[in-house]
Amino acid sequence: MIQTSAQNAYKQNQFGTATPEELTLMLYEGAIVFIRRAKQAIQDNNSNQAHNLITRVQDIISELIITLDRKYPIAEQMLLLYDYMNSRLIEANIKKDSTVLEEVEGFFQEFRETWKQAMLLARAQK
């Protein structure tokens, strides 16, 4: 119980002090974690848990869409990708299809790695 409380306090502090760039990275990483857990829940025939985890990923996508800075042309492309991923998550949730989840996980892994590189480049330029 004490360890869980300490972990929660650490996470709360981490979110509270993170830059917007770090928060985006955390969203990508969280989505990957929830997708992996959802795939395991599907494998374990736990439909309710899979549903809950997939909807958490959809919530992350919604947050990513809300935070898109539309003044950059790439934002529209990201919006299209996020919409596609969200529709695939709906399909995965209805069918409880791990293959579809793997596809979406691949997108998130690519986004995470690209975002990490962009953060490194931005820091190097400062």
C-alpha atoms as one frame of an Amber mdcrd trajectory, in Angstrom:
protein
   0.000   0.000   0.000   2.787   2.426   0.906   4.699   1.564  -2.258   1.605
   2.173  -4.395   1.034   5.507  -2.697   4.648   6.504  -3.299   4.424   5.412
  -6.929   1.267   7.475  -7.414   2.913  10.530  -5.849   5.935  10.086  -8.126
   3.747   9.787 -11.228   1.692  12.809 -10.214   4.870  14.861  -9.768   6.234
  13.586 -13.090   3.107  14.715 -14.960   2.961  18.018 -13.119   6.521  19.002
 -14.013   6.718  17.592 -17.541   7.022  19.799 -20.586   4.363  19.523 -23.306
   6.861  17.532 -25.376   7.458  15.103 -22.517   3.713  14.744 -21.966   3.244
  13.767 -25.621   5.970  11.162 -25.245   4.243   9.849 -22.108   0.971   9.562
 -24.037   2.661   7.518 -26.752   4.294   5.275 -24.169   1.058   4.871 -22.227
  -0.818   3.875 -25.373   1.776   1.183 -26.087   1.461  -0.182 -22.552  -2.350
  -0.277 -22.719  -2.303  -1.952 -26.140   0.045  -4.657 -24.877  -2.181  -5.234
 -21.864  -5.246  -5.354 -24.117  -3.595  -7.981 -26.328  -2.878 -10.047 -23.217
  -6.469  -9.629 -22.017  -7.721 -10.863 -25.399  -5.388 -13.834 -25.167  -6.740
 -14.520 -21.668 -10.340 -14.258 -22.973 -11.001 -11.315 -20.656 -13.245  -9.240
 -22.911 -14.164  -6.653 -20.279 -10.559  -5.868 -19.451  -9.642  -5.741 -23.145
 -12.517  -3.327 -23.758 -11.435  -1.060 -20.900  -7.821  -1.002 -22.054  -8.701
  -0.325 -25.674 -10.954   2.560 -24.661  -8.067   4.003 -22.640  -5.993   4.007
 -25.825  -8.867   5.755 -27.587  -8.854   8.353 -24.795  -5.140   8.896 -25.418
  -5.812   9.403 -29.121  -8.504  11.934 -28.240  -6.008  13.820 -26.087  -3.422
  13.743 -28.866  -5.998  15.149 -31.290  -6.971  17.923 -28.887  -3.352  18.967
 -28.407  -2.449  19.063 -32.114  -1.102  22.467 -33.089  -3.026  23.059 -36.308
  -0.751  25.863 -37.499   1.700  23.235 -38.768   0.851  21.345 -41.991   1.847
  18.008 -40.461  -0.938  18.380 -37.920  -3.555  17.592 -40.559  -1.664  14.457
 -41.557  -1.395  13.408 -37.907  -5.121  14.011 -37.481  -5.840  11.649 -40.367
  -3.549   9.013 -38.854  -5.101   9.392 -35.408  -8.590   9.057 -36.930  -7.511
   5.926 -38.774  -5.983   4.459 -35.615  -9.131   5.229 -33.655 -11.319   3.481
 -36.227  -8.989   0.472 -36.122  -9.247   0.426 -32.319 -13.037   0.370 -32.596
 -12.738  -2.606 -34.938 -10.259  -4.334 -32.617 -12.586  -3.786 -29.688 -15.629
  -5.158 -31.476 -13.809  -8.199 -32.842 -11.314  -8.547 -29.968  -8.621  -8.778
 -32.637  -5.010  -8.661 -31.472  -3.728  -8.360 -35.037  -5.423  -4.991 -35.405
  -3.982  -3.935 -32.052  -0.514  -4.860 -33.293  -1.002  -2.558 -36.277  -1.968
   0.359 -34.024   0.879  -0.454 -31.636   3.271  -0.212 -34.583   2.059   3.316
 -35.316   2.552   4.330 -31.695   6.049   2.826 -31.624   7.006   4.788 -34.735
   5.514   7.986 -33.322   7.344   7.470 -30.024  10.716   6.936 -31.680  10.241
   9.869 -34.061   9.129  12.096 -31.188  12.165  11.103 -29.109  14.439  12.033
 -32.001  12.668  15.353 -32.485  13.048  16.137 -28.794  16.769  15.358 -28.934
  17.230  17.572 -31.993  15.306  20.420 -30.387  17.400  20.210 -27.218  20.625
  20.108 -29.225  19.625  23.298 -31.057  19.034  25.210 -27.817
